[in-house]
Amino acid sequence: MDRAQLADFLRRRREALQPEDVGLGRGQRRRTEGLRREEVAALCDMSVDYYSRLEQRRGPQPSEQMLRAIARGLRLTLDERDHLFRLAGHHAPERAPTGDHVSPGLMRVLDRLPDTPAQVMTEIGETLVQTPAARVLFGDETRHQGLRRSVVYRWFTDPAARDVYPAEDHADLSRAFTADARAVYAKHGPRSRAAAIVDALLEQSPEFARLWQAHEVGASHPREKRLQHPEVGVMELQCQVLLDLDQGLSLLVLTATPGTESHDKLQLLAVLGTQHVDAGR
């Protein structure tokens, strides 16, 4: 680990970013060149002390998970992400079409949706980054490790994963999640992450095994979704999907028709998301 070069790289990338680049307001009293350390720490979901120690050449060696968070927070390109990993004493992640890196362009789109539930996901349903409103609605889906990173795996192994959807919709969603897993499995083969999830679910979930045996394809998720939250109730939302074909990622954006009760509830959810972010900071 090259502490000096790592600290220099982090500082220079922080100073090169402007508040507008990450969806923040500039304010009238800003004197800092680029972003403040506390702003970068918030973007990376880590403490200000942890990030500051890295810039001061006295922090511990960051884990790969921490480095991925820093790469997203600082809006690094793939080349910059690889450089970050090497400075921190890790091998650069393999560049695969189904990798975990979120491009700066996709992050900029997400930055402009602070009051909208939106999140970037891999093909197998691993959430990489969420807006505050999405965290209020779905919970922090980026905290999971191993197979639990996939919403497909959690759907069939953790009853709490279904709480955000009304019970009467669960059967159709189970079919859709199984069809999703089958499509990604067929695309990437028996040595893929999708295959590992499928193999585990065949052992652990009788429901998944039954649906998998039916070999149904094309059972897609509806664009009109019903989601629920304990503080606002059930909402009827439209799900729009933006695809990043280079990385194999999807940006899911949930909106509601203006003038409807669901639209009012979604606005309230956005307020709750802002409150949660302020409390966390």
C-alpha positions as a Markdown table, in Angstrom:
| # | Residue | x | y | z |
|---|---|---|---|---|
| 1 | Met | 0.0 | 0.0 | 0.0 |
| 2 | Asp | 1.4 | 3.4 | -1.1 |
| 3 | Arg | 0.0 | 5.7 | 1.6 |
| 4 | Ala | 1.5 | 8.9 | 0.2 |
| 5 | Gln | 0.4 | 8.3 | -3.4 |
| 6 | Leu | -3.1 | 7.1 | -2.2 |
| 7 | Ala | -3.5 | 10.2 | -0.1 |
| 8 | Asp | -2.4 | 12.5 | -3.0 |
| 9 | Phe | -4.7 | 10.8 | -5.5 |
| 10 | Leu | -7.7 | 11.0 | -3.2 |
| 11 | Arg | -7.1 | 14.7 | -2.4 |
| 12 | Arg | -6.7 | 15.6 | -6.1 |
| 13 | Arg | -9.8 | 13.7 | -7.2 |
| 14 | Arg | -11.8 | 15.4 | -4.3 |
| 15 | Glu | -10.6 | 18.8 | -5.3 |
| 16 | Ala | -11.4 | 18.2 | -9.0 |
| 17 | Leu | -15.0 | 17.5 | -8.2 |
| 18 | Gln | -17.5 | 20.4 | -7.9 |
| 19 | Pro | -20.7 | 20.2 | -5.8 |
| 20 | Glu | -22.7 | 20.4 | -9.0 |
| 21 | Asp | -21.0 | 17.2 | -10.2 |
| 22 | Val | -22.5 | 15.2 | -7.5 |
| 23 | Gly | -25.9 | 16.8 | -7.1 |
| 24 | Leu | -25.0 | 19.1 | -4.2 |
| 25 | Gly | -25.7 | 22.8 | -3.8 |
| 26 | Arg | -22.7 | 25.2 | -3.8 |
| 27 | Gly | -23.9 | 27.6 | -1.2 |
| 28 | Gln | -22.6 | 31.2 | -0.7 |
| 29 | Arg | -19.8 | 30.6 | 1.9 |
| 30 | Arg | -17.9 | 27.8 | 0.1 |
| 31 | Arg | -14.2 | 28.5 | 0.0 |
| 32 | Thr | -13.0 | 24.9 | -0.4 |
| 33 | Glu | -11.5 | 24.0 | -3.7 |
| 34 | Gly | -13.7 | 21.1 | -4.9 |
| 35 | Leu | -15.6 | 19.0 | -2.4 |
| 36 | Arg | -15.1 | 19.0 | 1.4 |
| 37 | Arg | -13.9 | 15.8 | 3.1 |
| 38 | Glu | -17.2 | 15.4 | 4.9 |
| 39 | Glu | -19.1 | 15.6 | 1.6 |
| 40 | Val | -16.9 | 12.9 | 0.0 |
| 41 | Ala | -17.3 | 10.7 | 3.2 |
| 42 | Ala | -21.1 | 11.0 | 2.9 |
| 43 | Leu | -21.0 | 10.1 | -0.8 |
| 44 | Cys | -18.9 | 7.1 | 0.1 |
| 45 | Asp | -21.1 | 6.0 | 3.1 |
| 46 | Met | -18.2 | 6.1 | 5.5 |
| 47 | Ser | -17.2 | 8.2 | 8.5 |
| 48 | Val | -15.4 | 11.5 | 8.0 |
| 49 | Asp | -12.7 | 10.3 | 10.3 |
| 50 | Tyr | -12.0 | 7.2 | 8.2 |
| 51 | Tyr | -11.8 | 9.1 | 5.0 |
| 52 | Ser | -9.7 | 12.0 | 6.5 |
| 53 | Arg | -7.1 | 9.5 | 7.8 |
| 54 | Leu | -6.7 | 8.1 | 4.3 |
| 55 | Glu | -6.0 | 11.6 | 2.9 |
| 56 | Gln | -3.6 | 12.2 | 5.9 |
| 57 | Arg | -1.5 | 9.1 | 5.1 |
| 58 | Arg | -2.4 | 7.4 | 8.4 |
| 59 | Gly | -5.4 | 5.3 | 7.7 |
| 60 | Pro | -5.6 | 1.5 | 7.6 |
| 61 | Gln | -5.5 | -0.4 | 4.3 |
| 62 | Pro | -9.0 | 0.0 | 2.8 |
| 63 | Ser | -10.9 | -3.2 | 2.0 |
| 64 | Glu | -12.0 | -3.9 | -1.6 |
| 65 | Gln | -15.6 | -3.0 | -0.5 |
| 66 | Met | -14.4 | 0.4 | 0.8 |
| 67 | Leu | -12.4 | 1.0 | -2.4 |
| 68 | Arg | -15.5 | 0.3 | -4.5 |
| 69 | Ala | -17.5 | 2.8 | -2.4 |
| 70 | Ile | -14.7 | 5.4 | -2.8 |
| 71 | Ala | -14.6 | 4.9 | -6.5 |
| 72 | Arg | -18.3 | 5.6 | -6.8 |
| 73 | Gly | -18.3 | 8.5 | -4.4 |
| 74 | Leu | -15.4 | 10.2 | -6.3 |
| 75 | Arg | -17.0 | 9.3 | -9.6 |
| 76 | Leu | -13.9 | 7.6 | -10.9 |
| 77 | Thr | -13.5 | 6.1 | -14.4 |
| 78 | Leu | -12.5 | 2.5 | -14.8 |
| 79 | Asp | -8.8 | 3.5 | -15.2 |
| 80 | Glu | -9.0 | 5.7 | -12.1 |
| 81 | Arg | -10.7 | 2.9 | -10.1 |
| 82 | Asp | -8.0 | 0.4 | -11.1 |
| 83 | His | -5.3 | 2.9 | -10.1 |
| 84 | Leu | -7.0 | 3.4 | -6.7 |
| 85 | Phe | -7.0 | -0.3 | -6.1 |
| 86 | Arg | -3.3 | -0.7 | -6.9 |
| 87 | Leu | -2.3 | 2.3 | -4.7 |
| 88 | Ala | -4.2 | 0.6 | -1.8 |
| 89 | Gly | -2.3 | -2.6 | -2.3 |
| 90 | His | -5.0 | -4.6 | -4.1 |
| 91 | His | -5.2 | -6.2 | -7.5 |
| 92 | Ala | -7.5 | -4.2 | -9.8 |
| 93 | Pro | -10.9 | -5.9 | -10.3 |
| 94 | Glu | -11.4 | -7.9 | -13.4 |
| 95 | Arg | -13.0 | -5.8 | -16.1 |
| 96 | Ala | -16.0 | -7.8 | -17.0 |
| 97 | Pro | -19.3 | -6.8 | -18.7 |
| 98 | Thr | -21.1 | -7.7 | -15.5 |
| 99 | Gly | -18.7 | -5.9 | -13.1 |
| 100 | Asp | -19.6 | -3.8 | -10.0 |
| 101 | His | -18.3 | -0.4 | -11.2 |
| 102 | Val | -20.9 | 2.3 | -11.8 |
| 103 | Ser | -19.7 | 4.7 | -14.5 |
| 104 | Pro | -19.5 | 8.5 | -13.7 |
| 105 | Gly | -22.2 | 9.1 | -16.3 |
| 106 | Leu | -24.7 | 6.8 | -14.6 |
| 107 | Met | -23.7 | 8.3 | -11.2 |
| 108 | Arg | -24.5 | 11.8 | -12.6 |
| 109 | Val | -27.9 | 10.6 | -13.6 |
| 110 | Leu | -28.5 | 9.2 | -10.1 |
| 111 | Asp | -27.3 | 12.5 | -8.6 |
| 112 | Arg | -30.1 | 14.3 | -10.3 |
| 113 | Leu | -32.8 | 12.1 | -8.7 |
| 114 | Pro | -32.3 | 12.8 | -4.9 |
| 115 | Asp | -36.0 | 12.9 | -4.2 |
| 116 | Thr | -36.9 | 9.8 | -6.3 |
| 117 | Pro | -36.5 | 6.1 | -5.4 |
| 118 | Ala | -33.8 | 5.0 | -7.8 |
| 119 | Gln | -31.0 | 2.4 | -7.7 |
| 120 | Val | -28.3 | 0.8 | -9.9 |
| 121 | Met | -28.4 | -3.0 | -10.0 |
| 122 | Thr | -26.5 | -5.8 | -11.7 |
| 123 | Glu | -28.2 | -8.4 | -13.9 |
| 124 | Ile | -28.6 | -10.8 | -11.0 |
| 125 | Gly | -30.2 | -8.1 | -8.7 |
| 126 | Glu | -27.3 | -6.9 | -6.7 |
| 127 | Thr | -27.8 | -3.2 | -5.7 |
| 128 | Leu | -24.7 | -1.1 | -6.0 |
| 129 | Val | -26.0 | 2.4 | -5.1 |
| 130 | Gln | -29.3 | 3.9 | -4.0 |
| 131 | Thr | -30.8 | 7.3 | -3.7 |
| 132 | Pro | -32.0 | 8.4 | -0.2 |
| 133 | Ala | -35.6 | 7.8 | -1.1 |
| 134 | Ala | -34.8 | 4.3 | -2.4 |
| 135 | Arg | -33.1 | 3.5 | 1.0 |
| 136 | Val | -36.2 | 4.6 | 2.8 |
| 137 | Leu | -38.4 | 2.4 | 0.6 |
| 138 | Phe | -36.3 | -0.8 | 0.3 |
| 139 | Gly | -33.8 | -0.4 | 3.1 |
| 140 | Asp | -30.0 | -0.3 | 2.6 |
| 141 | Glu | -29.6 | -3.0 | 0.0 |
| 142 | Thr | -25.9 | -2.2 | -0.5 |
| 143 | Arg | -25.0 | -3.6 | 3.0 |
| 144 | His | -25.4 | -7.3 | 2.1 |
| 145 | Gln | -22.5 | -9.7 | 1.5 |
| 146 | Gly | -22.1 | -12.9 | -0.4 |
| 147 | Leu | -25.2 | -14.5 | -2.0 |
| 148 | Arg | -27.4 | -12.1 | 0.0 |
| 149 | Arg | -26.3 | -9.3 | -2.2 |
| 150 | Ser | -28.8 | -10.6 | -4.8 |
| 151 | Val | -32.5 | -9.6 | -4.3 |
| 152 | Val | -33.4 | -12.9 | -6.0 |
| 153 | Tyr | -31.6 | -14.9 | -3.3 |
| 154 | Arg | -33.1 | -12.8 | -0.5 |
| 155 | Trp | -36.6 | -13.1 | -2.0 |
| 156 | Phe | -36.6 | -16.8 | -1.5 |
| 157 | Thr | -34.6 | -17.1 | 1.7 |
| 158 | Asp | -35.6 | -14.1 | 3.8 |
| 159 | Pro | -39.3 | -13.4 | 4.4 |
| 160 | Ala | -38.5 | -9.8 | 5.3 |
| 161 | Ala | -37.4 | -9.2 | 1.8 |
| 162 | Arg | -41.0 | -9.4 | 0.7 |
| 163 | Asp | -42.4 | -6.8 | 3.1 |
| 164 | Val | -42.1 | -4.0 | 0.5 |
| 165 | Tyr | -44.7 | -5.7 | -1.7 |
| 166 | Pro | -48.3 | -6.5 | -0.9 |
| 167 | Ala | -48.8 | -10.2 | -0.1 |
| 168 | Glu | -51.2 | -10.8 | -3.0 |
| 169 | Asp | -48.5 | -9.9 | -5.5 |
| 170 | His | -45.9 | -12.3 | -4.1 |
| 171 | Ala | -46.7 | -15.3 | -6.3 |
| 172 | Asp | -46.3 | -13.4 | -9.6 |
| 173 | Leu | -43.1 | -11.8 | -8.3 |
| 174 | Ser | -41.7 | -15.2 | -7.4 |
| 175 | Arg | -42.3 | -16.3 | -11.0 |
| 176 | Ala | -40.6 | -13.1 | -12.3 |
| 177 | Phe | -37.6 | -13.5 | -10.1 |
| 178 | Thr | -37.2 | -17.1 | -11.1 |
| 179 | Ala | -37.4 | -16.2 | -14.8 |
| 180 | Asp | -34.8 | -13.4 | -14.2 |
| 181 | Ala | -32.4 | -16.0 | -12.6 |
| 182 | Arg | -32.9 | -18.4 | -15.5 |
| 183 | Ala | -32.2 | -15.7 | -18.1 |
| 184 | Val | -29.0 | -14.6 | -16.5 |
| 185 | Tyr | -27.9 | -18.2 | -15.9 |
| 186 | Ala | -28.5 | -19.1 | -19.6 |
| 187 | Lys | -26.5 | -16.0 | -20.6 |
| 188 | His | -23.4 | -16.5 | -18.4 |
| 189 | Gly | -23.3 | -20.2 | -17.8 |
| 190 | Pro | -22.7 | -22.7 | -15.0 |
| 191 | Arg | -19.7 | -20.9 | -13.5 |
| 192 | Ser | -21.3 | -17.5 | -13.1 |
| 193 | Arg | -22.6 | -15.7 | -10.0 |
| 194 | Ala | -26.1 | -16.4 | -11.3 |
| 195 | Ala | -25.3 | -20.1 | -11.3 |
| 196 | Ala | -24.1 | -20.0 | -7.7 |
| 197 | Ile | -27.3 | -18.3 | -6.6 |
| 198 | Val | -29.4 | -20.8 | -8.5 |
| 199 | Asp | -27.6 | -23.8 | -7.0 |
| 200 | Ala | -28.0 | -22.4 | -3.5 |
| 201 | Leu | -31.7 | -21.7 | -4.0 |
| 202 | Leu | -32.4 | -25.2 | -5.4 |
| 203 | Glu | -31.1 | -26.5 | -2.1 |
| 204 | Gln | -32.6 | -24.0 | 0.2 |
| 205 | Ser | -36.0 | -23.0 | -1.3 |
| 206 | Pro | -38.7 | -25.5 | -2.2 |
| 207 | Glu | -40.7 | -22.7 | -3.8 |
| 208 | Phe | -37.8 | -21.7 | -6.1 |
| 209 | Ala | -37.1 | -25.4 | -6.9 |
| 210 | Arg | -40.7 | -25.9 | -7.9 |
| 211 | Leu | -40.7 | -22.8 | -10.1 |
| 212 | Trp | -37.3 | -23.6 | -11.6 |
| 213 | Gln | -38.6 | -27.1 | -12.6 |
| 214 | Ala | -41.4 | -25.5 | -14.5 |
| 215 | His | -38.8 | -23.9 | -16.8 |
| 216 | Glu | -40.9 | -20.8 | -17.4 |
| 217 | Val | -39.3 | -18.0 | -19.4 |
| 218 | Gly | -40.5 | -14.5 | -20.1 |
| 219 | Ala | -42.3 | -14.0 | -16.8 |
| 220 | Ser | -41.3 | -10.3 | -16.6 |
| 221 | His | -41.7 | -7.8 | -13.8 |
| 222 | Pro | -44.6 | -5.4 | -14.5 |
| 223 | Arg | -43.8 | -1.8 | -15.2 |
| 224 | Glu | -46.7 | -0.8 | -13.0 |
| 225 | Lys | -45.7 | -1.9 | -9.5 |
| 226 | Arg | -47.4 | -1.8 | -6.1 |
| 227 | Leu | -45.0 | -1.1 | -3.2 |
| 228 | Gln | -45.7 | -0.4 | 0.4 |
| 229 | His | -44.0 | 1.4 | 3.3 |
| 230 | Pro | -45.1 | 1.3 | 6.9 |
| 231 | Glu | -45.2 | 5.2 | 7.1 |
| 232 | Val | -47.1 | 5.9 | 3.9 |
| 233 | Gly | -48.9 | 2.7 | 2.9 |
| 234 | Val | -49.4 | 1.2 | -0.5 |
| 235 | Met | -48.3 | 3.1 | -3.6 |
| 236 | Glu | -48.9 | 2.4 | -7.3 |
| 237 | Leu | -45.7 | 3.3 | -9.1 |
| 238 | Gln | -44.2 | 3.1 | -12.6 |
| 239 | Cys | -40.8 | 1.6 | -13.0 |
| 240 | Gln | -38.5 | 2.9 | -15.7 |
| 241 | Val | -35.3 | 1.1 | -16.5 |
| 242 | Leu | -32.2 | 2.7 | -18.0 |
| 243 | Leu | -29.6 | 0.2 | -19.3 |
| 244 | Asp | -25.8 | 0.6 | -19.2 |
| 245 | Leu | -25.0 | -1.9 | -21.9 |
| 246 | Asp | -21.2 | -1.6 | -21.4 |
| 247 | Gln | -21.4 | -2.6 | -17.8 |
| 248 | Gly | -24.5 | -4.8 | -17.8 |
| 249 | Leu | -26.1 | -2.6 | -15.2 |
| 250 | Ser | -29.7 | -1.2 | -14.8 |
| 251 | Leu | -30.8 | 2.1 | -13.3 |
| 252 | Leu | -34.3 | 1.6 | -11.9 |
| 253 | Val | -36.4 | 4.7 | -11.3 |
| 254 | Leu | -39.8 | 4.7 | -9.6 |
| 255 | Thr | -42.3 | 7.5 | -10.2 |
| 256 | Ala | -46.0 | 8.1 | -9.7 |
| 257 | Thr | -48.6 | 9.9 | -11.7 |
| 258 | Pro | -48.9 | 13.6 | -10.6 |
| 259 | Gly | -52.1 | 14.4 | -8.8 |
| 260 | Thr | -52.6 | 10.9 | -7.5 |
| 261 | Glu | -52.5 | 9.7 | -3.9 |
| 262 | Ser | -49.5 | 7.6 | -4.7 |
| 263 | His | -47.7 | 10.8 | -5.9 |
| 264 | Asp | -48.4 | 12.5 | -2.6 |
| 265 | Lys | -47.1 | 9.5 | -0.7 |
| 266 | Leu | -44.0 | 9.3 | -2.9 |
| 267 | Gln | -43.3 | 13.0 | -2.1 |
| 268 | Leu | -43.6 | 12.2 | 1.6 |
| 269 | Leu | -41.2 | 9.3 | 1.2 |
| 270 | Ala | -38.7 | 11.8 | -0.3 |
| 271 | Val | -39.0 | 14.0 | 2.7 |
| 272 | Leu | -38.3 | 11.0 | 5.0 |
| 273 | Gly | -35.3 | 10.1 | 2.9 |
| 274 | Thr | -33.9 | 13.6 | 3.3 |
| 275 | Gln | -34.4 | 13.4 | 7.1 |
| 276 | His | -32.6 | 10.1 | 7.3 |
| 277 | Val | -29.6 | 11.4 | 5.3 |
| 278 | Asp | -29.4 | 14.5 | 7.6 |
| 279 | Ala | -29.6 | 12.3 | 10.7 |
| 280 | Gly | -26.9 | 10.1 | 9.3 |
| 281 | Arg | -24.6 | 13.0 | 8.7 |
